[in-house]
Amino acid sequence: MGLFRRVFGSGAPEGFTGSLEADENVLASAPVGAGWLVATTHGLWLPGPGQPDAGQPGPRRVGWHLISKATWSGSALAVIEAVEDGAAGGAVLLRDLAPQRFPLESPGKVPEVVHARVTGSIKSREHNATVGAWFVQRKVAGRDGVVLQVRPDPGADVTRVREVAASVASKIAQLRG
């Protein structure tokens, strides 16, 4: 643990039980129910339960690159989280989970930080209606480079999406040298 954290703490709110990485900094936080929404340099910590289908208690962090959409209604933050659903060459296929809604009585800077971080992680995006998928290049916090994410539309031919995604990823890799 660095000297700054030993002297000043992590910046996490009192009662937050998540385990921040050594280089992870808190940017904003807001109480939600009995837990906290905590926006950090690495992602958005959601109040428990832990990882989906893993049975882990407590809060969990969703990387900015795995938040498909976040909207602020003025009283609640709605978040659509994506999970990696396989690979296609150098591309990662994504699947969106059901939206989660977090009512926030005292949102502070959380909505602004979430918006800035989610949109800031996107380097390019394009919808291919012929294939039926979104192709998004995103920066992953804590890693160099950009990852190509492909999100098939509902009802799209996933085999075809995989083929095109692998081809696009190969062409991008060639361009990057």
RAFENFEN-V142439 format. One record per helix or strand of 3 or more residues. SS is the DSSP state (A for helix, B for strand). FROM is the first residue (numbers start at 1). TO is the last residue. If there is no record, write none. Layout:
ss={SS	SS}
from={FROM	FROM}
to={TO	TO}
This chain:
ss={A	B	B	B	B	A	B	B	B	B	A	B	B	B	A}
from={3	26	35	43	60	64	67	76	91	100	110	122	133	146	158}
to={8	32	40	46	63	66	72	88	96	103	121	128	139	152	176}
